[in-house]
Amino acid sequence: MSTATATQTQTRKFALGRYATVVTRVLTGLLFTTTGLNGFLLFMPAPDPSTLAPGGVAFNTALYETGYMLQLTCAVQLVAGLLLLVGRFVPLALALLAPVIVNIFLFHVFLEPSGMVMALAVVAAEIGLAWAYRDRFRPMLKA
């Protein structure tokens, strides 16, 4: 294999990886922008509580009754989703979303297993994007 062919192959792999990163970033941004907006505007129908596990309903009720936690979570999702869509401050958006995504995942592991596929997809997107932007996280992780 010649050097030119190897370089072209590496360039194609880099372009494909970059394209996948942009698509993942935009789709994740759309998801969190939509869910964040829904927390304020309520344009998506809420699931029927009779179809949900009792633990999930109790958890959501407790968050609602705090008077601020759902609004805070929705605001974080909205801001981080917009940052991901615009492509600015992506590492900050990923850091803001990390605890939200951990909570989404654990909610579906322990309280409402019916949404596990979507939770895993969101976790995979977060990990993939964090890996793609790993160079930006290095200074923050130095002692």
Secondary structure as GFF3:
##gff-version 3
##sequence-region A 1 143
A	DSSP	alpha_helix	3	41	.	.	.	ID=ss1
A	DSSP	three_ten_helix	49	51	.	.	.	ID=ss2
A	DSSP	alpha_helix	54	65	.	.	.	ID=ss3
A	DSSP	alpha_helix	69	86	.	.	.	ID=ss4
A	DSSP	alpha_helix	90	110	.	.	.	ID=ss5
A	DSSP	three_ten_helix	113	115	.	.	.	ID=ss6
A	DSSP	alpha_helix	116	132	.	.	.	ID=ss7
A	DSSP	alpha_helix	134	137	.	.	.	ID=ss8
A	DSSP	three_ten_helix	139	141	.	.	.	ID=ss9
###
